[in-house]
Amino acid sequence: MSGFGYRVIGGKAERVAIETALDQPADLVWVHLSNSDAGAQAWLANEAKLADYVVDALTAVETRPRCEAFDAGALLNLRGR
């Protein structure tokens, strides 16, 4: 799967592979995925265990920029190159 992630612990960020991004507790985890990657939707649902509506919003073909709080996190959808 293509993409990258960052894990922030104690104010320090480290770049991590997507496959290990959720392996340890962190203050913040940022994962950058391409919705053109077939494995992205499966990772979001099965590994990140996000709600279906969040997975749908993150992998939609047509999106609008938005930020929405949910549970203990936030959905952030950005557009651009």
N, C-alpha and C positions, 0 to 999 in steps of 0.2 A: 504494500500500500504506500502511496506517495504522500508526502507531507512532512511535518515536523511538529515538535512540541516544546514547551518550556514548563518547567516546574519551579515555583517560587517558594522558598522556605527561609523564614527569618530575614526577608528583604533581599535575598540573593537568588538570582535566576540562573538556572542551568538548562542548556539545550539538551533535550532527551528524545529518544526515538518514540514514535507514537505507541509502539507495542509496550513500552515501559513507563509511559507517562503517568499511569494511575497506580503504579506498584507500591508507592509509599505515600503516607499522608503529606499534604502540602497546604500552604496558605492559598495558593492559586495554581491552577493548571490551565495552560493555554495550548490547544491543539489546533493546528491548521491543516485542514483536509481539503482535497479537491472533490467537489460533488460529481465530477466525471469519473472518479475512481469507483469501481464496482464494490470494493470492500469498505468504502466509507460509511455507507448506511448500516451495514452489518456491524461495524465497529462501534458506531454510535449507540445502536440498540443493545448489542450483546456485551460489549466490554465496558462502555461508559454507562450503560443501563439508564439511558435517557428515556423519558416518556415519548410515546409515539408522536404526539403533536410537536415536540421539540425536534425529533429526528426529521419529521416531514418539513418543518420550517427551515431547517439547516440544509436540507438536500433538495429543496424545490428548484425547479428550472428557472422560474421567474420569481425574483425576490425584490423586496424593497428594504432599504436600510431600516433597522429597528433594533431596539434594546428592550428586553422584557425580563423582569425578575420572576423567578420560579424556584420553589423549594429553597435550597441553600445556594443557588447559583443564579446565573443570568444567561439569557440567550442574546447574543450579539451577532447581527447579520450585517456585513459590510459588502459593498460592491466596488468594483474597480479592478485594476490590473496590478 
